[in-house]
Amino acid sequence: MITRFITEIKTRFNPFSAGSKSARLFISSLPPTARSSGMAISTQLLPRNSTAPSTLYVKFKDGKEMNLDCEAMGIKSIVEEVDRHSRLLQKEADLADG
């Protein structure tokens, strides 16, 4: 997963719910140096009996924002969506440098 162009991540989930598995896996797949490289990561844990849906908000350096529904999407689809925009930004950065 390309995390170089991500500036902010906000997630909200119930850690005991099966529907929050995608959000937990996405957070765990971030590199350990993500915070020190300038990425703002905010996690809100919901109580055990909460019925609120798991959400994931991702903001990129170009200003694009993604609100992803973690209960409807699996981890592969979430990573695919985030990587799709990151690859576009990578391509633009390569063209600007070259």
N, C-alpha and C positions, 0 to 999 in steps of 0.2 A: 504494500500500500504506500502510495506517495503522500507523505505528510508535510513536505516542504512548503506547500502553498496554503496550508490550513492555518488560520490565525486564531480561531475560537471554536470550542466545542462545549455545548451544554447538553447534558443528558438528565433525564428524570425517569426513574424506574423503581419498581418494587423488587428488591433482590430475591424475594421468595416466590415470585411469579414465574411460571414457565414462559410467558410471553415476553419477558424482559431479557431472555437469553442473548438476543442479538445485541442489545445495548451493552451488556456486560462483556461480551466477546469483543465488541468494537473498542471499548475503553481499554481492555487488556491487550489489544493488538497495537496500541500506540507505543512508539519507542520510549525508553526510559528518560531520554533527554528532551522530550517534547516540551515540557514546561520551561526548561532553561533555554531553549531555542526560541522562545517568544510566543508559544501557543498558550492561550488562556483556556484552561479546562475547568469546567464547573459541573459537579455531580450532585444531584438532589435525590436522596433515597426516600422513598415513600414508605409509610407504615405497612405492616404485614397485611392488614385487612383492607387496604386501599384498592379501589377498582379503577383508578385513573390509568389511562393507557401509557405505555412506555414511549417516550419521545427522544429524538436525537436531533440537535440543531448543530449544523456545521457552517462556518463562515470562512470564506477564502480571501486571499490577499487582494483579488480584483473586486471584492465587494459582493460577490454572489453568495446567497444564503440558501441553505437546504434544510427543510424541516422534514425529517423522515419518521415514518411510523414504524417503530421497531416490532410491534406485534404483527403487523401485516407482512413485513419483509424479513427475510432470513439474513444471516450475516453475509453470505455471498452476494446477495443483491445490494446490500448497503455498501459494501466495499466496492462493488462494481460501479455504483452511482458516484461515489466519492472519487474513485480513480478515473472515471471518465472525464470529469472536469479537471482533475489534477493533470492528466495527460495533455489536455488542451492547453493549460497554462504552461506546462513544460515545453510544449511545441512552440508557443509564442515566445517564451524566454530564449529558446535555442535560436529562433529566427532573429530575435533582437540582438543577440550576442554575435551571430555570424554575419 
